[in-house]
Structures are given as structure tokens and as C-alpha cells.
């Protein structure tokens, strides 16, 4: 799984903007599942997204990780410190976690993409 997360992080770093296909692949790598809806609203929503914790809402989907800073921050592993900043026309997100010497520092086109890339690299390192 860590190789998959690294590949997704690299794609976040290479992306020029929000990417729904990439968001879907991130969600699937983290355990989101797209399943046939067996609920009463199945006529309108034949398939639903189920979160890793088993929760689902027929009219909701996985988070828009590459478009939203708030959604990207949900990828940050618990206990990791982070900061994001802009320099030389690109964004960088830095994460530090346990052990304290562990650090990831990717560069991307937007703050959300930088956060996604850093968080995915941090998850892969765990």
C-alpha cells in the first residue's frame, strides 16, 4: 500500500489543479468503497460510496481532497505537525511526525495538492 500512496503523492505533485479521478483513487487507496445501494433510495442512487468507517450517505461521495484544503487536511496522520506555504510560484507542505526526525516536504501547484502529497507521503512512511 505504501508504494500506491507514494505514486498518488507523486501525481498530486505533478497535477496542475483539482483532479476528481485522482481524488477517487486516493479515496479507494484509503478504503472507500463504491457499492450497489440496497437502501430505499436505490432508485435515485443505484451506487453509494462507503467510508472506511462504514458510514455512507446516498447523496454524498468521498472528499474532494485535491480541491479543498479542509478535505486534504483529513489525510494528515494523527500526531503529525504541518505547515503550508508559497514560494517561487508553487506551494509546499511540510509535515513532521514521530519519530521527530521524519519529515516530508513536497511541492505542488496548489495548497490542497501540496497537503495531499505531504499527507500521503507521511502515511506511506508509517
Secondary structure, DSSP 8 states (H G I E B T S, - for coil): -HHHHHHHHHHHHH-SS--HHHHHHHHHHTT-EEEE--STTTTT-SEEEE-TTS-B-TT--S--TTT-HHHHHTTS-TT-EEEEEEETTEEEEEEEETTTTEEEEEEESSHHHHHHHHHHHHHHH-
